[in-house]
Amino acid sequence: MSLKFIKKKTIIKTFGIFFLIWIIFKLLSNDDSINYDQVYTVLTSAVSRPAYDINCDAIFEMNPSEIQKSKELLKKLRDSNGNIKLLNDRNFIFDQKFCPLFRKIRQYDRFELKENSSFPIAYSIVAHKDTEQLERLLRLIYHPQNIYCIHIDSKSSSVFKESIKSIADCFDNVFITSRLENVFYASFDRLQADLNCLNDLFNFKKMINNHQNFINKKYVAWKYFMNLASTEFPLRTSREIKKILRVYNGSNEIEIIKKFSLARIMKKWVAKDNKLYPTNEKKGDPPHNFKIVKGYAYIVISRKFAQYALYDQKTKDLIEWSKDTWSPDEWFWSTLQYNTQHFPESGFKDIANKERIETLSRFAGWGGEYKCKGKWRHGVCVFSVEDLPEMVSRHHFVVNKFLLDFDPISYQCMEKWYLQRERIELPMSMFFYCNFLRDHLNNLNCHNM
């Protein structure tokens, strides 16, 4: 690439930024000379990544030439560190008067309010960087009858925090949690982030009048709670998830793994410089004879179970006991589900000869279990174009993980697949879910399925 071309590209980009600033200034000044089409075009380019010239249908059919074309394009897009540049977080910082335009550009108002209103879901999303990644997830899972709590890492940049607030201010059912945690790998704070969202959801009516994050927000009487990371992607639409959860009938979707490294819980861990270190000090037994089992940190739980997890004295004691253990988010929810002597209403029933009861809450390509076509990160596959046929064949609610700075083409194709699925609304049989769940859940509503 010539130096002359690079300079020209830089000049064009700089002009675009100044043009956007000029338009925003004019709008804030209520200047009637601004052309609406110009504003729409500039804001669209600011908050939307241009589509790549790829045939996604051919990708899903594993067409060799289209796969190769995608790989070559990705190679051109990557910098010397192997990363692909995301939209600037600052692009998502705008005055609330632009919210209707933002919602139109990003298609948040694409729903007709029908049956979904009778079964609202509460979501939490944990994120620490990359506004574009979070916004694209929110756009997909958004429905006006649900409610969305976003937890931002306390050590995230001020620009990232401001950009998420700018987005949240455009909705009456999206809010930033009232308390932010310093989240780092395997720390208690990861669990606390979800507990903070749940606490806000249960105290929402009080928070509306007492906290700035809840100004102009609406109360939603949600029935289920689902926690997400911003790097995840939904495999089921809002309508489909609600239909599936009616089958659960108050039961939860939580993984159970009975055998795991006891070093996680039998010794105390201490935090230093955002890392956990083991000590030689042994911990006492878990309170109230809880048997600790492991599982995925990501869950789908009923409102009643969430209330038990947050406010029952036994679970409060377990939370306190967990604070100096390794990655309590990976055993807390599973332990509550497994110990039915404390909360039999969860509907869980153990399978004596099974060491692992898998979850449909999400699919992850773990090392040793999945042949990854993308790249590995913390022992989990970051999916790429050749993984997509496998992803769309899954019955899980969510898949983890996709990274825009690694493969935005895969994300684009998955978005196209998802939005088409949402638009067509094909009939969906509950036979698979009933058949999968009935051996370990008692409360199922599988009549006439």
C-alpha positions, 0 to 999 in steps of 0.5 A: 500500500503506497504512502500516498494512498495512506495519506489520502485515506487518513485525510478522508477519515479526518474529514468524516470525523470533523463533518460528524462533529459539525453536524452534531454542533448544528443539531445541538444549536437547533439549526434547521439548515441541517439535511436529515439525510446527511445526518442519517448517513453520517450517524449510520457510518459512525455506529454501523460497520460496513457490510463485507462482500461475502456470501453468507449462505455459501459460508453456511454451506461450507463452499470452499471458494467462499471460505477461502475468500473470507480468509483472505479478506480477514488476513487483509483486515488484520494488523501486525498483531492479528487484530481487526480494528473495531468502531471507536467507542466515542462513536456511540457517545451522542446526545439523547435527542439522537436516540430515535435516529440511533434506534432506527439505524440499528433497528431496535424498533423492529418488533410488533408487541404480541405474545412476548409481553406476557413473558418478560426476561431479565438479562445481565451483560458483563463487559469491560471494553469494545462498545461495538461488540456489546451494542451488537449483542444488545441489538440482537437480544433486545425486545421492548418487553424485556429488561437489560442490566449492564455491568461495566468493569469499574476499571474500564475506560471513561470513554467506554463507560460514557458510550454505554451510558449513551446507549442505555439512555436511549431505552427505558428498559436498559440500565447500568447497574448501580454498583460496579465491580473490579472484575478480574479472572477467577475473582469473586467480583465476577459473581458479585457483578451478577448479584448486583444486577439481580439486586437492582432488578428486585429493588427496581421500584425503589431505585427509580426514584433514588439513583441516576441510572434509573431515571426514566426507566420502567419497571418490568415484572420479569419471570426469568433471568439470564446472564451473558458476556458481551462476547456471546451470540444468541442462537435462539430468538426472544420469541423462541426463548420465551416459548422454551422457558414456558416448558421449564415451568419454573425450573432452571438451566444450570450445568452440574459437574460433580468432580472438579479440583478441590483446590478451588475451595479447600484453601483460601485465595488472596487477590493482589494486583488483579490476580488470585494467589493460593495460600496455605491456609485451609478453609472450613467446611461450606455452611449448612452442609452445602455439597459443592459442585461445579458448573458453567458461570452462565445460567438461566434461572427463574425469578423465585430461584433468583430471589432464593439465591440473593436473599435466603440466609443460607445462600447469604452465608454461602456467598460470604464463604465463597469470597476467598475461593477460586472462581465462585461464579463457576460453582455457586449457581450449580451448588444451589441447584444441586442442593435441593434440600434447601430449595426443592422448588427448583425441580432438579433431580440428580442422576446418580450415575452421571458425573456431568449434567450438561446445560443448554444455556450456552455452547462453548468449544472447550479445549479437548472437546471441540475441534476449533477452526478459529483460535483458542483463548483461555481454553475456549474456541473463538469461532471463525467462518468454518465453525458456523455450520456447527453453531447454527445446528445447536439447540443451545440458547447462546454460543460463546464466543465470537470476537469482532476484532478477530473475525467480523465476517463470522459475526456478520453472517451469524447476524444475518442468520439470526435476523432471518430466523427472527423475521420468519418465525418458523414453528419450533417443536419442543420435543428436543427440549422436553426429551433432553430435560425430563431426566433431571428436571421435575417441573416441566410443562411438556403437555401437548408438545 
